[in-house]
């Protein structure tokens, strides 16, 4: 594919050669995230809870800012162990508000702790957060036949992300709007939004096929 055609298709060739989704171009850490994490199916409760929290912290910011602070967030939030974060109290909130390595926003910090309590309820009810999250995976027939740049730009939410958002809010979660939940679904591999022609699209599809997401 020529450079001009790649750009028109929403792709960019990195310095190492492969075509990637254009949103990650130019930053090695972003390209690494794109190549090995984004769109690759996750069924581990800790990682799902981490992404739910970090999507909340991202609100109003770019994901790259949060990605570059992720290790700081992991240290600050007990590696996003659900039960551990649920035990955070007022003293922990004040500690986190003094932590310059994370986003120091009281509402978002308190939301993460609240969401840990709500996630604990889901684990108690269903056995795992993964069992709950993956019950909202879209049917393949409901996805675009070809994921082009024009198609992707129109996918800011989906019926499934709306349903997930609505149910999370019913359960008491916060910072879980439908657009945020679609970004969560993209990142955690519930949908494969690597564009046609992206060098990692097939690998993401294969990883989903190999992953057991049954309760």
N, C-alpha and C positions, 0 to 999 in steps of 0.2 A: 504494500500500500504506500502510495506517495505521501510525503509529509503534508501536502495540502489536503489530500483526501483524508488522511488520518485526523487532521485538525477538524475538518468538517464532520467527521464521525464521532467527535468528542474524545479522541485518543491522542496520546503523545508518546513518542519514543524516548525512553530514558537514556542517560549517558551510556548505560550498559546494553542498549539495543532494543529490548522487548517493548512492544506497544502496551500501554497501560491506560486506564481511565484517566482523563486529563486532570481531574481534580487533585490528583496526588503529585503531579509533575513538579520537578524542581527541588524537592526536599527529600533527601535520602531517608529520613525517619518516616516520612509520610509514605514514600514508595514501599518501604519495608512493611508498614502496617497494611497497605493495600495488597501486597503480594501474599502475606501470610496470615492475616487476620480478617480483614473486612470481607464479609460475604461467605466466610467459612463457618459451617454449622457448629454451634456450641450447645452442648447439653450438660454443662457443669454449672451447678447452682451458683457457686462463688462468682464465676465470670459473668453469668447472666445478671446477678444482682449488682456487680460492679458496673456493668454497662448501663443498667437502669439508673444508678446513682449518677454516673458521669454524664449521662444525657441530661439529667437535671442541672448539673453544674454548668453544662455547656450553654444553657439557655442564655441568649444574648451575646454569646462568644463564638469563636470558631473551634471546630473539633481539634485542629492542630494545637491550639493553646492548651487544651485539656490533655491531649496525648502527651505533650512534652512535660506536663505536670503529673502524669499518671503514677509514676513511682512514688512521688510525694503523697499523692492521695492514698495509695496502697499502704504506705507506712502510717499515715494519719488515721485511716479507717480500718485498722486491724486486718489488712489484706482483704477487706470486704467479706469477712466471715459474717454471715447473717446473724447468728446468735450473738456474736461478740458485739457487733454494732448495735443490736437491740438493747444491750446492757449499758450503752452510753447514756449518761445523765447530764445534768446542768454543768457539772465541772468539766466534762469532756467537751461540751459546746464551747465553753469559754477558752479551753485549750486550743481548740481548732480555730477559733477566731483570731488567735495570736500566731497561727502557723502561716508564715509568708510563702510557703511552698505550695499552698493550695489556693482555691478561690475562697476568700474569706467573706462569705455572704451568709448571714445568720439564717435566713429563710431556707436557703438551699442545704445548709448543714442540718438544720432541724428536720427538713424533709427527708434527707437520707436516713436519719435515725428513725423517724416515723415509718418510712418505707421498710426498714429492717423488721419492725414489729409486724407490719402487714405481710411481709414475705414469710415470716415465721408462721403466721396463721395459715398461709397457703401450704407450706411444707407439712404442717400438722394435718391439714385437711386432705391433701393429695399425695403426700409422700415426698414431693420435690417441687422446687420452683420450675424446673425444666418441664415436668409433666404438664404444668399449667401453661407455660409460655408456648410450648409446641402444639398445644391444642388449637392455637390460633394460626397455625401455618396455612397459607393459602393453598387451594387445590391447584395443581399444575395447569389445569384447563382454564383457570381464571387469570392466568398470567399472560402478558403479551407474547405472541408467537416469536417475535424478534425484538430484542431489546436494543433499540437504536438510541442515539443521543436525543432526538426529538421526543421519543417515548419517555425516556428517563426524566427529562425536564418536566414532564406533566405528572410524574408520580411523586407527589409530595405526601400523599396518604393513600390508603386503600380501605375497602370495606373491613378488612381484617384488622388493620391498625386502629380504625375507628372503634371496632368492637372491643379490641384489647384495651384501648384507652378508657372506654366507657366502663368496662368491668373492673379495671384497676381503680378507677375513681370510686366506683360503688364499694369497693373493698377498703377505701380510705387512703389510697396512695395519692401522692401529689407530684407535680411536675411531670405528668404523664399524658400530655395532650396527644391527639392523633398524629400530628406531623412528627413529634418527638418519637412516638412509638413506631412510626414507619422507618425512621432513621435507625432505631434499635433493631427492627426486623432486618433491615439491610445489613447491618454490621454483624449480627449474630447468625446470619445465614438462613433465616426463615424465608428469605427471598434471595435470588441471585441477581443482583443488579450490576454485575460486571458487564460492560457493554459488549455487543457483538464485535469481535476483532480484538478484544482485550486478551492479553496472553494468559491471564489468570482465570478467565471465565470457565474453561473446561475443568480446571483443577478444583474450583469451588463446587462445581456440579458433582464431581467425583467424590469430594469429601462429604457432601450431603448424602449421596447414595450409600456411603459406607457407614454413616453414623446411625446408631440405634437410638431413636428418640421415644421409643415406647416406654410407658411408665414402668 
